Amino acid sequence: MGSLSTGGLKVQFRAVGRSRREWMWKARDESNTITISGQRFDSLREAVQDARTQFDMRAGHGEDPEDDPFAA
């Protein structure tokens, strides 16, 4: 399991499934609202990419790396 936090948003990644080889993400914001991926991904990398896409679209972030809330 891993997690990322940025600007009041905390995203957690969890291994799921019988063999725990699939991944899902869930996110909480400052108001404790939860968003869940709703689907399983074959790899952690795919789960991170999906979460990044979902939150970039909601925040209106462009392709500028400085706009990336997942940048380390």
C-alpha positions, 0 to 999 in steps of 0.5 A: 500500500502506498499513499500520496498527499498534496494540497489537502488531498490524500490518495491511497493505493491498495492491493486488492483481490484474492491474490492481491495482485490488482490495485485500486485507489481511494482519495479523501479531501479536507472535507473527508469526501471519498472518491474511489477508483471503482475499477481494479488495475493490473499494476500499481503504475496503472492505478497511479496513472488513472488517479493522476488523470482523474484529479488532473481533469477535476483540477483543470491541470494542464501538462505543465509538470509544475501543475502535477499534484503527484510530482515528487 
